[in-house]
Amino acid sequence: MKKYLLFLLLFFFALGSLFAQQIQLSPNSEISVLTIGPGESLNDAFGHNGFRIKDSKQGIDVVYGYGAYDFDAPNFYLKFAQGKLNYLISRNDFSDFKYHYTYYNRTIEEQVLNLTSAEKQKLFDFLENNYKPENRRYLYDFFYDNCATRIRDVTLKITDRKIEFNAPENFEPKTFRTLIHDHVGLNTWGSFGIDIALGSVIDKKASLREHMFLPHYIHTFFEIATLDGTDNLVKSSTTIYQKKETDSALNFLFSPLMIMGLIGLGILFLTYKDYKNNTRSKWLDIIIFGITGVIGILILLLWFATDHSATGQNYNLLWALPLNIFVIGQLFKSRIKNWFKSYLKFLIIMLCLMTLHWLIGVQVFAIGLIPILIALMIRYIYLVQFYNKNSNY
């Protein structure tokens, strides 16, 4: 009985999809690009895009969007971490779509596209075909194949006319990292994690086309794009819902710079106390080497053991060295090896090299790291001085 019911469900689903493909949009139908503003959580911070297909005559008002999670995928979290997770195209009634984003207080902007009837039909058929179970999955990439870039690429695909994306007035290209900071802020935990996990590959300038990995720039560039150099790509623009601003003045108290600043001050205080007493807080050094070593190993895994395009060439390894986890045994001993003193000097050189990388723009690091880096530098210098002074160590 269960197999019979499942067969019927699959049959009617397939029949429904086939019927949808046979629908002919009326001349009064409209296709628009929806741009959703940022939300409160990190995964919502960059906004969202979707196609709205509206045809009152056919009773259609649906939104197609790319970037839905496939939670049923085997080994979901492992594939997500490896950058091998397939994402889905979604289809929702516009009323449900609007309710969801207004409920979460996110701006909804609409741009009606200036398409011919043939182009509208082609776009609708493409989306319906893309929504089939065998077609709906795709390998997501945050910068090059996401919910925004798919809107651009599908729009280019369904028209034979040349779409020209023009730069807005006073437009200045930004790096990928700067574009991320524009949305998550410099001193937020989202930015802190991103700046540690993503490498120097995102510190290059993005081209005009590459800016469109962000929904905001889909809206910006579509607004002034032209068709064959004459017609506007966007026929009309409206704001369906405007976000209501909320107070976030207390966020700084729990920001990375504040929390890391307190931790850094704690390390400096204990280092000063050790200096005055000519001693060494063994447990502090074990924690420092353990945490920096584990972070370094995770950075290495993101760089070499995943398919993420943005985690390569990550010079956070200059302060979070994986080797720290392997030399931690020296900190337990009453008498250290001479090579460990040289290793401490190596750590100081690495911190200086990291500072140079930051100053000359090879890679921009998390602003919240500043107090930690200062504290690590002073701690390492003290350890070298301590071990030189106390030859019995």
C-alpha positions as a printed NumPy array, in Angstrom:
array([[  0.   ,   0.   ,   0.   ],
       [  2.816,   2.42 ,   0.867],
       [  4.547,   1.697,  -2.436],
       [  1.265,   2.274,  -4.276],
       [  0.712,   5.637,  -2.582],
       [  4.291,   6.662,  -3.271],
       [  3.846,   5.766,  -6.939],
       [  0.701,   7.907,  -7.144],
       [  2.436,  10.858,  -5.503],
       [  5.351,  10.642,  -7.923],
       [  2.974,  10.293, -10.857],
       [  0.965,  13.392,  -9.963],
       [  4.152,  15.346,  -9.222],
       [  5.546,  14.459, -12.648],
       [  2.203,  15.26 , -14.279],
       [  2.114,  18.629, -12.524],
       [  5.599,  19.503, -13.707],
       [  4.73 ,  18.479, -17.273],
       [  1.579,  20.559, -17.177],
       [  3.49 ,  23.588, -15.886],
       [  5.87 ,  23.374, -18.824],
       [  2.931,  23.409, -21.218],
       [  1.514,  26.619, -19.773],
       [  1.708,  29.53 , -22.175],
       [  2.148,  32.859, -20.464],
       [ -0.257,  35.578, -21.51 ],
       [  0.961,  38.827, -23.143],
       [  0.234,  40.659, -19.87 ],
       [  2.496,  38.406, -17.821],
       [  5.44 ,  39.957, -15.979],
       [  8.8  ,  38.577, -14.942],
       [ 10.749,  40.456, -12.337],
       [ 13.879,  40.117, -10.252],
       [ 13.332,  40.282,  -6.507],
       [ 16.153,  41.449,  -4.256],
       [ 15.937,  40.645,  -0.554],
       [ 17.918,  42.777,   1.872],
       [ 20.237,  41.398,   4.564],
       [ 18.899,  39.61 ,   7.619],
       [ 20.206,  39.332,  11.169],
       [ 22.067,  36.009,  10.993],
       [ 25.306,  35.346,   9.09 ],
       [ 23.717,  33.116,   6.437],
       [ 21.18 ,  35.906,   5.755],
       [ 23.666,  38.778,   5.872],
       [ 24.241,  38.953,   2.125],
       [ 20.631,  39.032,   0.97 ],
       [ 18.893,  36.927,  -1.654],
       [ 17.563,  37.101,  -5.213],
       [ 14.759,  35.373,  -7.046],
       [ 12.676,  35.457, -10.223],
       [  9.007,  36.335,  -9.818],
       [  6.663,  35.021, -12.522],
       [  3.295,  36.792, -12.414],
       [  0.433,  36.054, -14.793],
       [ -3.033,  36.938, -13.487],
       [ -4.749,  35.348, -16.482],
       [ -3.099,  31.985, -15.802],
       [ -3.358,  32.34 , -12.025],
       [  0.421,  32.234, -11.604],
       [  2.386,  34.223,  -9.03 ],
       [  5.453,  32.247,  -7.992],
       [  9.077,  32.924,  -7.068],
       [ 12.026,  30.803,  -8.148],
       [ 15.247,  31.145,  -6.215],
       [ 18.61 ,  29.42 ,  -6.169],
       [ 20.516,  28.486,  -3.031],
       [ 18.169,  26.329,  -0.947],
       [ 19.791,  23.725,   1.297],
       [ 19.307,  20.058,   0.525],
       [ 19.166,  18.751,   4.103],
       [ 18.404,  15.245,   2.825],
       [ 21.769,  15.014,   1.092],
       [ 23.949,  12.192,   2.503],
       [ 26.736,  13.459,   4.803],
       [ 25.251,  16.963,   4.68 ],
       [ 27.606,  18.638,   7.171],
       [ 30.74 ,  16.937,   5.848],
       [ 29.936,  17.931,   2.265],
       [ 29.121,  21.457,   3.412],
       [ 32.536,  21.748,   5.092],
       [ 34.273,  20.264,   2.048],
       [ 32.544,  22.612,  -0.397],
       [ 30.955,  19.666,  -2.189],
       [ 27.338,  20.226,  -1.187],
       [ 24.696,  20.497,  -3.887],
       [ 22.164,  23.295,  -3.45 ],
       [ 18.648,  23.469,  -4.892],
       [ 16.421,  25.741,  -6.921],
       [ 13.263,  26.532,  -4.946],
       [  9.731,  27.482,  -6.017],
       [  7.299,  29.276,  -3.698],
       [  4.014,  31.116,  -3.969],
       [  4.735,  34.831,  -3.88 ],
       [  2.337,  35.369,  -0.983],
       [  4.299,  32.878,   1.153],
       [  7.601,  34.333,  -0.038],
       [  6.534,  37.873,   0.877],
       [  5.16 ,  36.826,   4.256],
       [  8.401,  35.072,   5.161],
       [ 10.678,  38.035,   4.457],
       [  8.394,  40.708,   5.894],
       [  8.067,  38.59 ,   9.04 ],
       [ 11.857,  38.637,   9.38 ],
       [ 11.953,  42.378,   8.592],
       [ 13.939,  42.18 ,   5.37 ],
       [ 13.584,  44.658,   2.533],
       [ 11.98 ,  43.341,  -0.682],
       [ 12.679,  45.212,  -3.94 ],
       [ 11.234,  44.321,  -7.319],
       [ 12.508,  45.085, -10.827],
       [ 10.168,  44.192, -13.695],
       [ 12.252,  43.058, -16.664],
       [ 11.714,  44.516, -20.123],
       [ 11.359,  41.18 , -21.933],
       [  9.464,  40.158, -25.047],
       [  6.7  ,  37.557, -24.812],
       [  9.044,  34.968, -26.329],
       [ 11.756,  35.765, -23.786],
       [  9.296,  35.533, -20.902],
       [  8.117,  32.143, -22.092],
       [ 11.681,  30.934, -22.563],
       [ 12.623,  32.051, -19.045],
       [  9.54 ,  30.44 , -17.517],
       [ 10.164,  27.161, -19.369],
       [ 13.816,  27.228, -18.347],
       [ 12.962,  27.652, -14.67 ],
       [ 10.317,  24.935, -14.763],
       [ 12.75 ,  22.547, -16.422],
       [ 15.453,  23.528, -13.939],
       [ 13.03 ,  22.766, -11.103],
       [ 12.631,  19.122, -12.135],
       [ 14.069,  16.734,  -9.507],
       [ 16.782,  15.554, -11.881],
       [ 17.868,  19.144, -12.7  ],
       [ 17.36 ,  21.171,  -9.549],
       [ 20.673,  20.431,  -7.808],
       [ 23.87 ,  22.333,  -8.522],
       [ 27.286,  22.656,  -6.908],
       [ 27.179,  25.925,  -4.976],
       [ 30.045,  28.39 ,  -4.868],
       [ 29.713,  31.47 ,  -2.659],
       [ 31.495,  33.811,  -5.087],
       [ 30.911,  32.332,  -8.533],
       [ 27.717,  30.24 ,  -8.519],
       [ 25.13 ,  31.339,  -5.981],
       [ 21.594,  32.728,  -5.714],
       [ 22.689,  36.033,  -7.281],
       [ 25.021,  34.901, -10.07 ],
       [ 22.371,  32.436, -11.254],
       [ 19.897,  35.291, -11.725],
       [ 22.428,  37.089, -13.927],
       [ 23.404,  33.973, -15.892],
       [ 19.847,  32.775, -16.517],
       [ 18.824,  36.254, -17.696],
       [ 21.725,  36.265, -20.154],
       [ 20.794,  32.783, -21.335],
       [ 17.16 ,  33.436, -22.273],
       [ 17.674,  36.387, -24.604],
       [ 19.495,  36.744, -27.908],
       [ 19.795,  40.46 , -27.279],
       [ 23.05 ,  41.748, -25.848],
       [ 22.745,  42.726, -22.199],
       [ 25.313,  45.31 , -21.195],
       [ 25.935,  45.815, -17.489],
       [ 27.183,  49.342, -16.945],
       [ 29.12 ,  50.72 , -14.014],
       [ 27.165,  53.185, -11.857],
       [ 28.414,  56.734, -11.526],
       [ 31.471,  57.03 ,  -9.236],
       [ 31.783,  53.251,  -9.135],
       [ 35.079,  52.005,  -7.679],
       [ 35.894,  48.283,  -7.778],
       [ 36.371,  46.648,  -4.391],
       [ 38.066,  43.489,  -3.22 ],
       [ 35.928,  40.46 ,  -2.449],
       [ 36.795,  40.852,   1.238],
       [ 35.745,  44.505,   1.272],
       [ 32.456,  43.555,  -0.369],
       [ 31.913,  41.008,   2.406],
       [ 32.775,  43.589,   5.078],
       [ 30.235,  45.974,   3.559],
       [ 27.551,  43.457,   4.489],
       [ 28.744,  41.92 ,   7.745],
       [ 30.804,  44.807,   9.148],
       [ 34.442,  44.887,  10.209],
       [ 33.894,  44.188,  13.892],
       [ 31.354,  41.361,  13.935],
       [ 31.691,  37.684,  14.722],
       [ 30.666,  36.828,  11.182],
       [ 33.458,  38.972,   9.787],
       [ 35.882,  37.587,  12.38 ],
       [ 35.224,  33.994,  11.329],
       [ 35.265,  34.784,   7.616],
       [ 38.554,  36.688,   7.849],
       [ 40.187,  33.735,   9.6  ],
       [ 38.731,  31.039,   7.322],
       [ 39.166,  32.733,   3.934],
       [ 42.562,  33.359,   2.417],
       [ 44.327,  36.043,   0.437],
       [ 42.574,  34.95 ,  -2.776],
       [ 39.635,  37.174,  -1.78 ],
       [ 41.856,  40.238,  -1.37 ],
       [ 42.001,  40.808,  -5.118],
       [ 39.823,  43.419,  -6.825],
       [ 36.549,  42.036,  -8.15 ],
       [ 35.549,  42.879, -11.711],
       [ 32.224,  44.563, -12.389],
       [ 30.728,  41.186, -13.284],
       [ 32.213,  39.571, -10.172],
       [ 30.543,  42.177,  -7.944],
       [ 27.293,  40.466,  -8.866],
       [ 27.903,  37.583,  -6.492],
       [ 26.04 ,  39.837,  -4.055],
       [ 22.266,  40.356,  -4.483],
       [ 22.7  ,  44.086,  -3.831],
       [ 24.806,  44.423,  -6.967],
       [ 22.368,  42.365,  -9.032],
       [ 19.836,  45.07 ,  -8.191],
       [ 22.328,  47.888,  -8.83 ],
       [ 23.638,  46.663, -12.181],
       [ 20.293,  45.412, -13.497],
       [ 18.815,  48.854, -12.805],
       [ 21.075,  50.562, -15.359],
       [ 21.689,  47.627, -17.739],
       [ 20.706,  47.977, -21.388],
       [ 19.45 ,  45.641, -24.104],
       [ 21.287,  46.008, -27.409],
       [ 22.54 ,  49.348, -26.141],
       [ 19.134,  51.026, -26.491],
       [ 16.367,  49.617, -24.282],
       [ 16.572,  49.421, -20.504],
       [ 16.688,  45.914, -19.067],
       [ 14.438,  47.009, -16.184],
       [ 11.026,  48.387, -17.096],
       [  9.988,  49.513, -13.603],
       [ 11.229,  49.275, -10.02 ],
       [  9.312,  49.259,  -6.753],
       [  9.977,  48.566,  -3.091],
       [  7.482,  45.987,  -1.863],
       [  8.621,  46.142,   1.744],
       [ 11.107,  48.423,   3.516],
       [ 13.004,  47.094,   6.507],
       [ 12.318,  48.769,   9.843],
       [ 15.576,  49.747,  11.492],
       [ 16.394,  48.289,  14.899],
       [ 18.766,  49.5  ,  17.619],
       [ 22.127,  47.72 ,  17.675],
       [ 24.106,  50.102,  19.884],
       [ 24.963,  47.381,  22.422],
       [ 26.554,  45.101,  19.827],
       [ 30.018,  46.598,  20.402],
       [ 30.079,  45.299,  23.99 ],
       [ 30.011,  41.735,  22.672],
       [ 32.036,  42.353,  19.509],
       [ 35.262,  40.482,  18.64 ],
       [ 37.398,  43.557,  19.295],
       [ 35.978,  43.909,  22.791],
       [ 36.086,  40.211,  23.718],
       [ 39.506,  39.611,  22.14 ],
       [ 40.701,  42.818,  23.763],
       [ 39.757,  41.446,  27.191],
       [ 41.472,  38.13 ,  26.433],
       [ 44.553,  39.983,  25.191],
       [ 44.639,  42.086,  28.359],
       [ 44.385,  38.899,  30.395],
       [ 47.416,  37.429,  28.603],
       [ 49.378,  40.671,  29.083],
       [ 48.451,  40.84 ,  32.773],
       [ 49.609,  37.27 ,  33.41 ],
       [ 52.773,  37.908,  31.413],
       [ 53.535,  40.989,  33.523],
       [ 52.847,  38.998,  36.675],
       [ 55.215,  36.25 ,  35.48 ],
       [ 57.847,  38.882,  34.684],
       [ 57.659,  40.374,  38.179],
       [ 57.938,  36.932,  39.806],
       [ 60.426,  35.502,  37.302],
       [ 58.138,  32.558,  36.675],
       [ 56.029,  31.093,  33.894],
       [ 52.31 ,  30.305,  33.884],
       [ 52.628,  26.896,  32.273],
       [ 48.868,  26.455,  31.836],
       [ 48.611,  29.751,  29.897],
       [ 51.252,  28.701,  27.379],
       [ 49.651,  25.279,  26.939],
       [ 46.303,  26.955,  26.162],
       [ 47.912,  29.42 ,  23.716],
       [ 49.845,  26.736,  21.822],
       [ 46.898,  24.34 ,  21.88 ],
       [ 44.336,  26.793,  20.529],
       [ 46.595,  28.361,  17.88 ],
       [ 47.72 ,  24.888,  16.773],
       [ 44.158,  23.579,  16.379],
       [ 43.113,  26.715,  14.461],
       [ 46.129,  26.277,  12.199],
       [ 45.221,  22.662,  11.436],
       [ 41.642,  23.706,  10.571],
       [ 42.98 ,  26.43 ,   8.249],
       [ 45.229,  23.886,   6.524],
       [ 42.295,  21.52 ,   6.057],
       [ 40.167,  24.3  ,   4.573],
       [ 43.026,  25.173,   2.223],
       [ 44.043,  21.728,   0.997],
       [ 41.261,  19.296,   1.925],
       [ 38.186,  21.121,   0.567],
       [ 36.892,  22.393,  -2.762],
       [ 36.127,  25.877,  -1.44 ],
       [ 37.509,  28.441,  -3.874],
       [ 38.148,  31.113,  -1.23 ],
       [ 40.082,  29.269,   1.471],
       [ 43.401,  29.048,  -0.348],
       [ 46.594,  30.993,   0.345],
       [ 45.505,  31.775,   3.889],
       [ 48.266,  33.58 ,   5.756],
       [ 46.492,  33.348,   9.086],
       [ 48.858,  30.393,   9.342],
       [ 51.526,  32.951,  10.265],
       [ 49.982,  33.358,  13.726],
       [ 48.085,  30.077,  14.003],
       [ 50.832,  27.601,  13.209],
       [ 49.768,  23.939,  13.094],
       [ 53.22 ,  23.039,  14.454],
       [ 52.216,  24.56 ,  17.803],
       [ 50.109,  21.522,  18.582],
       [ 53.09 ,  19.211,  17.985],
       [ 55.641,  21.114,  20.105],
       [ 53.268,  21.58 ,  23.014],
       [ 54.984,  18.726,  24.859],
       [ 57.993,  20.993,  25.501],
       [ 55.83 ,  23.208,  27.702],
       [ 55.265,  20.372,  30.154],
       [ 58.956,  19.705,  30.679],
       [ 61.099,  21.193,  33.422],
       [ 64.003,  21.445,  30.983],
       [ 63.323,  22.358,  27.336],
       [ 65.365,  21.543,  24.245],
       [ 67.478,  24.299,  22.686],
       [ 65.552,  24.007,  19.423],
       [ 62.378,  25.118,  21.242],
       [ 63.996,  28.477,  22.041],
       [ 64.708,  28.867,  18.32 ],
       [ 61.117,  27.897,  17.582],
       [ 59.859,  30.713,  19.821],
       [ 62.017,  33.178,  17.868],
       [ 60.523,  31.703,  14.686],
       [ 57.027,  32.46 ,  16.015],
       [ 58.03 ,  36.091,  16.608],
       [ 59.364,  36.349,  13.035],
       [ 56.097,  34.879,  11.704],
       [ 54.091,  37.541,  13.549],
       [ 56.32 ,  40.248,  12.051],
       [ 55.849,  38.708,   8.598],
       [ 52.079,  38.662,   9.117],
       [ 52.145,  42.366,  10.002],
       [ 54.057,  43.033,   6.78 ],
       [ 51.497,  41.056,   4.76 ],
       [ 48.75 ,  43.174,   6.314],
       [ 50.511,  46.496,   5.703],
       [ 51.33 ,  45.867,   2.042],
       [ 47.886,  44.396,   1.297],
       [ 48.748,  40.765,   0.595],
       [ 45.949,  39.787,   2.97 ],
       [ 43.609,  41.68 ,   5.251],
       [ 43.136,  40.018,   8.633],
       [ 40.336,  40.198,  11.189],
       [ 40.4  ,  43.473,  13.108],
       [ 39.457,  41.561,  16.246],
       [ 42.81 ,  39.757,  16.082],
       [ 44.813,  42.915,  16.818],
       [ 44.805,  42.636,  20.649],
       [ 45.494,  38.885,  20.457],
       [ 48.425,  39.373,  18.077],
       [ 49.94 ,  42.03 ,  20.325],
       [ 49.524,  39.772,  23.35 ],
       [ 51.068,  36.791,  21.52 ],
       [ 54.049,  38.857,  20.409],
       [ 54.755,  40.062,  23.953],
       [ 54.193,  36.591,  25.398],
       [ 56.616,  34.966,  22.945],
       [ 59.246,  37.649,  23.581],
       [ 58.874,  37.096,  27.321],
       [ 59.252,  33.326,  26.94 ],
       [ 62.493,  33.761,  24.996],
       [ 63.791,  36.131,  27.662],
       [ 62.641,  33.804,  30.454],
       [ 64.283,  30.717,  28.998],
       [ 67.548,  32.608,  28.301],
       [ 67.597,  33.94 ,  31.84 ],
       [ 66.831,  30.638,  33.487],
       [ 69.328,  28.238,  31.992],
       [ 67.939,  25.333,  34.015],
       [ 64.894,  25.352,  31.702]])
